[in-house]
């Protein structure tokens, strides 16, 4: 099978799997901050790596589940939602979103995304779900939970062009990994940034639902949501500056996920183990930095305001 950019299905899946498993092993509490692995192997050489972690290990005392925005709650309901079917039994003893995301993973992908840290587990599994949905629908697909994914047509940009429009002041600790080093493998896929954004948001959701990240020191999950919001907005800005029109589904999902991302950040900051001290990026948004203002203007008619995102 061939994916939308003409690569064999297993190559796409392998690219996601190699990146995810390497990240789990190399960086500890801060996900995906180590060096990216070498380019994915060919489909004929790829073999799944199973990392068995019991889904029924003793569960932490869970917080109230995070609730996704209602589909009729704001103007961003023009998102192109399609079904993300259940493909396997959900694990027990884990929080709501983790069980939801895990149940959307094709059985043939095994258990390789599982990690003892539940936030990492959800983050990495999201990548596998995205890869499977992309091959199912032949478009980039993003799964925030709830049984439906958003389909978005990728603009004809390079990852380097996206990176170039991100001002220095918006470049957080993940910039080099995802917008510089990642060009080796993902230069022609600018929505790779969105794939990581949704994965970080899903991981943060799991951390919130689990009441923190058990056994971990203070982590910056809340600020990862904000950091990737800037990079994801940069995709829209880069397209506009190049004269590429933004489609309705593109604008709608970007607006919808911005709202989710900032809502998650606010919730995470109320949990001691997630209450990261450096909130410089958040302040840039609150002060309606020119980069933010430019990006939000491009989302019309979605009506996203600074006051709504960072009250």
C-alpha positions in Angstrom: 0.0 0.0 0.0 1.1 3.6 -0.7 0.6 6.6 1.4 -0.5 10.1 0.1 3.1 11.1 -0.6 3.9 8.0 -2.5 5.8 5.9 0.0 5.1 2.3 0.9 2.7 1.9 3.9 5.3 0.1 6.0 7.9 2.7 5.4 5.5 5.4 6.7 4.7 3.2 9.7 8.3 2.4 10.3 9.2 6.1 10.2 6.8 6.8 12.9 7.7 3.7 14.9 11.5 4.3 14.8 11.1 7.9 15.9 8.7 7.1 18.7 10.6 4.2 20.2 13.9 6.0 20.0 12.4 9.0 21.8 11.0 6.8 24.6 14.4 5.4 25.3 16.6 8.4 25.0 15.1 11.3 26.8 13.4 10.4 30.1 10.9 12.8 31.5 10.9 15.2 28.6 9.6 13.4 25.6 11.3 13.5 22.2 14.1 15.9 23.0 16.9 13.5 22.1 18.5 13.3 18.6 16.3 11.9 15.9 17.2 8.4 14.6 18.6 7.7 11.2 16.2 7.6 8.3 13.6 4.8 8.5 14.6 1.4 7.1 13.0 -0.1 4.1 9.7 -1.9 4.6 11.3 -5.2 3.8 13.8 -4.7 6.7 11.4 -3.3 9.2 10.4 -5.5 12.1 8.1 -4.4 14.9 9.7 -4.0 18.3 7.4 -5.2 21.1 7.9 -3.7 24.5 5.5 -5.4 26.8 4.3 -3.2 29.6 1.3 -4.4 31.5 -1.8 -2.3 30.9 -3.2 -3.5 34.2 -0.3 -2.4 36.4 -1.4 -0.7 39.6 -3.3 2.4 38.5 -2.7 5.8 40.1 -5.7 7.6 41.6 -7.1 9.3 38.6 -8.3 12.9 38.4 -11.5 14.0 36.6 -11.2 13.1 32.9 -10.4 15.9 30.5 -13.4 16.7 28.4 -12.9 17.6 24.7 -14.6 20.7 23.4 -18.1 20.1 22.1 -18.4 19.9 18.4 -21.1 22.7 18.5 -19.4 24.8 21.1 -17.6 27.4 19.0 -17.1 28.6 15.4 -14.4 25.9 14.7 -17.0 23.3 14.1 -16.1 23.4 10.5 -13.4 20.8 11.2 -13.6 17.9 8.7 -14.2 15.1 11.2 -14.4 11.5 10.1 -14.6 8.3 12.1 -11.6 6.8 13.8 -12.9 3.3 14.5 -12.1 1.1 17.5 -9.7 -1.6 16.3 -8.7 -3.4 19.5 -9.9 -3.7 23.1 -8.9 -0.8 25.3 -6.5 -1.5 28.2 -7.9 -1.4 31.7 -6.5 0.4 34.7 -5.5 3.5 32.6 -7.0 6.9 32.2 -9.7 7.8 29.8 -7.8 9.2 26.8 -5.0 6.7 27.0 -7.6 3.9 26.8 -9.4 5.7 23.9 -6.2 6.3 21.9 -4.9 2.7 22.4 -8.2 1.3 21.2 -7.7 3.0 17.8 -4.3 1.4 17.1 -4.3 -1.4 14.5 -3.7 -4.8 16.2 -0.8 -5.6 13.9 1.2 -2.7 15.4 1.5 -4.6 18.6 2.5 -3.1 21.9 5.6 -1.2 20.9 4.4 2.2 21.9 3.7 1.3 25.5 5.8 2.9 28.2 5.8 2.9 31.9 5.1 6.6 31.9 1.5 6.9 30.8 1.9 10.4 29.2 4.7 9.1 27.0 2.6 6.0 26.2 -0.3 8.1 25.0 2.0 10.5 23.1 3.8 7.7 21.2 0.6 5.7 20.5 -0.9 8.8 19.0 1.8 8.7 16.3 0.9 5.2 15.4 -2.8 6.0 15.3 -2.1 9.0 13.0 0.0 6.9 10.7 -2.8 4.3 10.4 -5.5 6.9 9.9 -3.4 8.7 7.2 -3.2 5.5 5.2 -6.9 4.8 5.7 -8.1 8.2 4.5 -5.2 9.2 2.2 -4.8 12.6 4.0 -3.0 13.8 7.1 -5.2 12.8 10.0 -5.1 14.0 13.6 -6.7 12.2 16.5 -7.5 14.1 19.7 -9.8 11.4 21.1 -13.5 11.0 21.1 -13.8 8.5 18.2 -13.2 11.0 15.4 -10.2 12.4 13.6 -9.6 15.6 11.6 -8.5 15.4 8.0 -6.4 18.2 6.6 -4.8 18.7 3.2 -1.1 19.5 3.6 0.0 22.8 2.0 3.0 22.6 -0.4 5.6 23.7 2.0 8.9 22.4 3.4 9.6 22.0 7.0 12.5 24.4 6.5 10.1 27.1 5.3 8.0 26.6 8.4 11.1 26.8 10.6 12.2 30.0 9.0 9.1 32.0 9.9 9.3 31.1 13.6 10.9 34.1 15.4 13.8 33.5 17.7 11.7 34.5 20.7 9.2 31.7 20.0 11.9 29.0 19.7 11.6 26.7 22.7 13.6 23.7 23.8 12.0 21.5 21.1 12.7 23.7 18.1 16.0 22.1 17.0 14.6 18.6 17.3 11.4 19.1 15.4 12.1 22.0 13.0 15.8 21.6 12.3 16.9 18.0 12.8 13.6 16.5 11.6 14.2 17.9 8.1 16.3 14.8 7.4 13.1 12.7 7.3 10.2 15.0 7.1 11.3 18.0 5.0 8.4 17.6 2.6 5.7 17.1 5.3 5.0 20.4 7.1 2.1 18.9 9.0 4.6 16.7 10.8 4.6 19.6 13.2 0.9 19.2 13.8 1.4 15.4 14.3 3.7 16.1 17.1 1.5 18.9 18.5 -1.5 16.6 18.8 0.7 13.9 20.3 2.0 16.3 22.9 -1.5 17.5 23.7 -2.7 13.9 24.1 0.2 13.1 26.4 -0.5 16.2 28.5 -4.2 15.2 28.7 -3.1 11.8 30.0 -0.8 13.5 32.6 -3.7 15.7 33.7 -6.1 12.7 33.9 -3.6 10.7 35.9 -3.1 13.6 38.4 0.5 14.2 37.2 3.3 12.0 36.0 3.9 9.4 38.7 7.5 9.1 39.8 8.7 12.0 37.6 10.2 15.3 38.7 8.6 18.6 37.6 7.9 18.5 33.8 7.1 21.1 31.2 4.1 19.3 29.6 2.0 22.5 30.0 4.5 24.6 28.2 4.9 22.0 25.4 1.3 22.7 24.5 2.1 26.4 24.1 5.4 25.8 22.4 3.9 23.6 19.7 1.0 26.0 19.3 3.5 28.5 18.0 5.1 26.1 15.6 1.7 24.9 14.3 0.6 28.5 13.7 3.9 29.0 11.8 2.6 26.5 9.2 -0.3 28.8 8.4 2.0 31.9 8.4 4.5 30.2 6.1 1.8 29.2 3.7 0.3 32.7 3.6 3.7 34.4 3.0 4.3 32.0 0.1 0.9 32.8 -1.4 -0.6 29.4 -0.7 -4.4 29.7 0.2 -5.5 28.0 3.5 -8.3 25.6 3.1 -11.4 25.7 5.4 -10.6 22.4 7.1 -7.0 23.6 7.7 -8.1 26.8 9.4 -10.9 25.1 11.3 -8.7 22.3 12.9 -5.9 24.7 13.6 -8.3 26.9 15.5 -9.9 24.0 17.3 -6.6 22.5 18.4 -5.3 25.9 19.6 -8.3 26.1 21.9 -7.7 22.6 23.2 -4.0 23.2 23.6 -4.3 26.3 25.7 -7.1 24.8 27.8 -4.9 21.8 28.5 -2.0 24.1 29.4 -4.2 26.0 31.9 -5.3 22.7 33.5 -1.9 21.2 33.7 -0.4 24.3 35.4 -2.8 23.6 38.4 -1.1 20.3 39.1 2.1 20.6 41.1 4.2 18.2 39.1 3.2 20.0 35.9 3.4 23.6 37.1 6.4 24.5 35.0 8.1 27.8 36.1 9.2 29.2 32.7 6.1 30.8 31.1 7.9 33.1 28.7 6.1 31.7 25.6 2.8 32.0 27.3 3.5 35.7 28.0 4.2 36.2 24.3 0.8 35.0 23.4 -0.9 36.9 26.2 0.7 40.1 25.0 -0.6 39.5 21.5 2.9 39.4 19.9 2.9 40.4 16.2 3.7 36.8 15.2 0.6 35.6 17.0 -1.5 38.4 15.7 -0.5 37.7 12.1 -1.3 34.0 12.5 -4.7 34.4 14.2 -5.8 36.9 11.5 -5.3 34.1 9.0 -7.8 31.8 10.8 -10.8 34.0 10.0 -13.7 33.3 10.1 -12.8 31.0 13.1 -12.7 34.0 15.5 -9.9 32.8 17.8 -9.0 35.6 20.2 -6.0 36.0 22.6 -8.4 36.7 25.5 -10.0 33.3 24.8 -6.7 31.4 24.6 -4.8 33.1 27.5 -7.4 34.7 29.8 
